[in-house]
Amino acid sequence: MTDLRRPEPLDPARHDRSGFDSGEHALDDWLRRYAGQNRRRHTAATWVITTTSDAVVAYASLAMTAIDRSAAPAAVAKHAPDPVPALLLGRLAVDRSCTGLGVGTALVAHVLATAVEINTKAACRAVVVTALHDRARRWWERLGFHPFHPDDPTDTDLYLLTNEIETTLSTLAR
């Protein structure tokens, strides 16, 4: 495996997305076709981990979002404005060549550190994610994320309160 660079914002002119293959066509296609457009339109920022030759091996897309307080879990809604400000981790994918190396976890750690930084400048009550499937949901839960509806085993919407991020980051550092 080639050495990998630290997470950085996607530069469509420099970063090679053409060979990216996570095994999830929708995620691969989004990176190639829409990540640059979303950045130019200020609707999502994409962070990438690349090889030293600029081939993308992992990415995460981030956007600001809001949660309807009446639909939010009690831990999110308590003492929060309506709507509740949050950071959306819209997409996360790792190329198959890097599966199992901790690249996705490292990128999530970067995103969580970004959420803490955002929260010092503008309110960000939680990081939210919609898991692609049940296996992904279990992975997010191992990272400390909570389902919006814990009694619904099919619910793939999850959150992590900003004040829980430090605990998650210390767990990831072990």
C-alpha positions as CSV (number, residue, x, y, z in Angstrom):
1,M,0.0,0.0,0.0
2,T,1.2,3.5,-0.9
3,D,1.7,6.1,1.8
4,L,-1.5,8.1,2.4
5,R,-1.9,11.8,2.9
6,R,-3.8,13.5,5.7
7,P,-7.5,14.5,5.0
8,E,-7.8,17.6,2.8
9,P,-10.5,19.3,0.9
10,L,-11.2,17.7,-2.5
11,D,-9.5,19.5,-5.4
12,P,-11.2,18.2,-8.5
13,A,-8.4,19.5,-10.7
14,R,-5.8,17.6,-8.7
15,H,-7.4,14.6,-7.0
16,D,-7.9,11.5,-9.2
17,R,-11.4,10.1,-8.5
18,S,-11.6,7.9,-11.7
19,G,-10.5,4.6,-10.1
20,F,-12.3,5.0,-6.8
21,D,-14.2,1.7,-6.0
22,S,-15.9,1.3,-2.6
23,G,-18.1,-1.5,-3.8
24,E,-21.1,0.9,-3.5
25,H,-21.9,2.2,-7.0
26,A,-24.0,5.2,-5.7
27,L,-21.1,6.4,-3.4
28,D,-18.5,6.0,-6.2
29,D,-20.7,7.8,-8.7
30,W,-21.4,10.6,-6.3
31,L,-17.7,11.2,-5.8
32,R,-17.0,11.3,-9.5
33,R,-20.0,13.2,-10.7
34,Y,-21.3,15.4,-7.9
35,A,-18.7,16.2,-5.2
36,G,-17.1,19.0,-7.2
37,Q,-20.5,20.5,-8.1
38,N,-21.6,20.4,-4.5
39,R,-18.5,22.3,-3.4
40,R,-18.9,24.9,-6.1
41,R,-22.6,25.4,-5.1
42,H,-21.7,25.6,-1.4
43,T,-24.0,22.7,-0.5
44,A,-21.4,20.1,0.6
45,A,-17.7,20.0,1.3
46,T,-15.9,16.8,0.5
47,W,-12.8,15.8,2.4
48,V,-10.5,13.2,0.9
49,I,-7.6,10.9,1.8
50,T,-5.3,10.3,-1.1
51,T,-2.2,8.4,-2.0
52,T,0.9,10.4,-2.6
53,S,0.1,10.3,-6.3
54,D,-3.3,12.0,-5.6
55,A,-5.6,9.0,-6.1
56,V,-8.6,9.2,-3.7
57,V,-8.9,6.3,-1.4
58,A,-11.5,7.7,1.0
59,Y,-13.9,10.5,1.2
60,A,-16.5,12.2,3.4
61,S,-19.0,14.9,2.5
62,L,-20.1,17.4,5.1
63,A,-22.9,19.9,5.1
64,M,-24.7,22.0,7.7
65,T,-28.2,20.7,8.5
66,A,-31.0,21.2,11.0
67,I,-33.2,18.7,12.9
68,D,-36.8,19.4,13.6
69,R,-36.9,19.6,17.4
70,S,-40.2,17.8,17.6
71,A,-38.8,14.8,15.7
72,A,-35.4,14.8,17.5
73,P,-34.5,12.3,20.3
74,A,-34.8,13.8,23.8
75,A,-31.0,14.1,24.1
76,V,-30.8,16.2,21.0
77,A,-33.9,18.3,21.6
78,K,-33.3,19.1,25.3
79,H,-32.7,22.9,25.8
80,A,-32.1,23.2,22.0
81,P,-33.6,25.8,19.6
82,D,-36.0,24.7,16.9
83,P,-34.6,23.6,14.5
84,V,-31.6,22.0,16.2
85,P,-28.3,22.9,14.4
86,A,-26.2,19.9,13.3
87,L,-23.5,18.8,11.0
88,L,-24.5,16.2,8.4
89,L,-21.9,13.6,7.4
90,G,-23.7,12.9,4.1
91,R,-21.4,10.3,2.6
92,L,-18.4,8.3,3.7
93,A,-16.7,5.7,1.5
94,V,-13.4,3.9,1.4
95,D,-11.8,2.3,-1.6
96,R,-11.7,-1.5,-1.5
97,S,-7.9,-1.3,-1.6
98,C,-7.9,0.3,1.8
99,T,-10.7,-1.6,3.5
100,G,-9.8,-2.8,7.0
101,L,-6.8,-0.4,7.3
102,G,-8.6,2.1,9.6
103,V,-8.8,4.8,6.8
104,G,-12.6,5.3,7.3
105,T,-12.2,5.6,11.0
106,A,-9.4,8.1,10.6
107,L,-11.6,10.2,8.3
108,V,-14.5,10.0,10.8
109,A,-12.1,11.2,13.5
110,H,-11.2,14.2,11.3
111,V,-14.9,15.0,10.7
112,L,-15.6,14.8,14.4
113,A,-12.6,17.2,15.2
114,T,-14.1,19.5,12.5
115,A,-17.5,19.4,14.3
116,V,-15.8,20.5,17.5
117,E,-14.1,23.3,15.7
118,I,-17.3,24.4,14.0
119,N,-19.1,24.4,17.4
120,T,-16.6,27.0,18.7
121,K,-17.6,29.3,15.9
122,A,-21.3,28.4,15.2
123,A,-23.7,26.2,17.0
124,C,-23.5,22.5,16.1
125,R,-25.5,20.3,18.6
126,A,-24.7,17.0,16.9
127,V,-23.2,15.2,14.0
128,V,-25.9,13.2,12.1
129,V,-25.5,10.4,9.5
130,T,-27.8,8.1,7.7
131,A,-26.2,4.6,7.5
132,L,-26.4,3.0,4.0
133,H,-27.5,-0.4,5.5
134,D,-27.6,-2.4,8.7
135,R,-23.9,-3.3,8.6
136,A,-23.0,0.4,8.3
137,R,-25.4,1.2,11.1
138,R,-23.6,-1.2,13.4
139,W,-20.3,0.3,12.5
140,W,-21.5,3.8,13.3
141,E,-22.9,2.5,16.6
142,R,-19.5,1.1,17.5
143,L,-18.1,4.6,17.0
144,G,-20.6,5.9,19.6
145,F,-23.5,7.1,17.4
146,H,-27.0,6.6,18.6
147,P,-30.1,5.7,16.5
148,F,-32.7,8.4,16.3
149,H,-35.3,5.7,17.0
150,P,-33.6,3.0,19.1
151,D,-36.8,0.9,19.2
152,D,-36.8,0.6,15.4
153,P,-34.1,-1.8,14.3
154,T,-34.6,-0.7,10.7
155,D,-33.9,3.0,11.5
156,T,-30.6,4.1,9.8
157,D,-30.6,7.7,11.1
158,L,-28.0,8.2,13.8
159,Y,-26.5,11.1,15.8
160,L,-23.6,11.9,18.1
161,L,-23.9,14.8,20.4
162,T,-21.1,17.3,20.1
163,N,-20.4,17.0,23.8
164,E,-19.8,13.2,23.3
165,I,-17.2,13.7,20.6
166,E,-14.2,13.9,22.9
167,T,-15.1,10.4,24.4
168,T,-15.5,9.0,20.9
169,L,-12.1,10.5,19.8
170,S,-10.3,9.1,22.8
171,T,-11.8,5.7,22.0
172,L,-10.7,5.9,18.4
173,A,-7.2,6.9,19.5
174,R,-6.7,3.5,21.4
